Amino acid sequence: MNDTNTVVLVGRVVRDVDVTSVRRLSTGTTVLNFSIACNKSVKKGDEWREKSSFFDIVFYGRHAESVQPYLVKGKQVAV
């Protein structure tokens, strides 16, 4: 029996994705790099604090080309 791991990240885009975030490999495959921030509330003593975790995301091929126009700073995304 094989183990299966599934990760779903829901967060906000850290910065606008622009032309410098996209590149092409020698094979012609498009590569898109961007980061998202996922926040959670943590209770310390009697007060709640926000804790952020940052994740670097890489899309390849047609996925990279199709999502690029929608990735603007602050936009909520699920990966």
Phi, psi and omega per residue, in radians:
M1 nan 2.322 3.129
N2 -1.604 2.530 3.029
D3 -1.474 2.570 3.107
T4 -2.183 2.273 3.078
N5 -1.999 2.342 3.096
T6 -2.243 2.303 3.114
V7 -2.183 2.247 3.044
V8 -2.125 2.107 3.112
L9 -1.902 2.212 3.041
V10 -2.108 2.093 -3.102
G11 -2.809 -2.956 -3.110
R12 -1.993 2.488 3.141
V13 -1.134 2.295 -3.039
V14 -1.314 -0.709 3.132
R15 -2.555 2.770 3.131
D16 -0.988 2.397 3.052
V17 -1.529 2.102 -3.112
D18 -2.164 -2.934 -3.086
V19 -1.051 -0.567 -3.115
T20 -1.261 -0.263 3.131
S21 -1.478 -0.195 -3.083
V22 -1.977 2.397 3.070
R23 -2.515 2.908 3.106
R24 -2.057 2.364 3.064
L25 -1.363 2.914 3.136
S26 -1.071 -0.379 3.098
T27 -1.424 -0.125 -3.127
G28 1.659 -0.054 -3.140
T29 -1.268 2.324 3.108
T30 -1.422 2.414 3.112
V31 -2.204 2.278 -3.133
L32 -2.139 2.185 3.100
N33 -1.953 2.349 3.010
F34 -2.725 2.954 -3.121
S35 -2.184 2.577 3.024
I36 -2.192 2.696 3.082
A37 -2.008 2.231 3.094
C38 -1.943 2.184 -3.104
N39 -1.825 2.587 2.988
K40 -2.520 2.700 3.131
S41 -1.642 2.323 3.134
V42 -2.176 2.318 -3.136
K43 -1.605 2.156 3.056
K44 -2.066 1.911 -3.088
G45 1.179 -2.135 -3.138
D46 -1.742 0.007 -3.082
E47 -2.115 2.662 3.117
W48 -1.674 2.419 3.106
R49 -2.247 2.604 3.085
E50 -1.522 2.340 3.070
K51 -2.124 2.266 -3.119
S52 -1.888 2.447 3.010
S53 -2.101 2.393 -3.087
F54 -1.946 2.414 -3.116
F55 -2.279 2.321 3.053
D56 -1.575 2.272 -3.087
I57 -2.039 2.475 3.081
V58 -2.254 2.192 3.044
F59 -1.948 2.534 3.128
Y60 -2.127 2.671 2.986
G61 1.183 -2.450 -3.073
R62 -1.135 -0.527 3.085
H63 -1.060 -0.754 -3.134
A64 -1.081 -0.748 -3.112
E65 -1.215 -0.645 -3.036
S66 -1.380 -0.537 -3.076
V67 -1.586 -0.290 -3.045
Q68 -0.908 -0.796 -3.093
P69 -1.123 -0.360 -3.059
Y70 -1.632 -0.175 -3.059
L71 -1.585 1.589 3.093
V72 -2.045 2.698 -3.094
K73 -0.932 2.286 3.093
G74 1.581 -0.251 -3.129
K75 -1.208 2.334 3.128
Q76 -1.448 2.300 -3.128
V77 -2.329 2.715 3.028
A78 -2.087 2.287 -3.139
V79 -2.155 nan nan
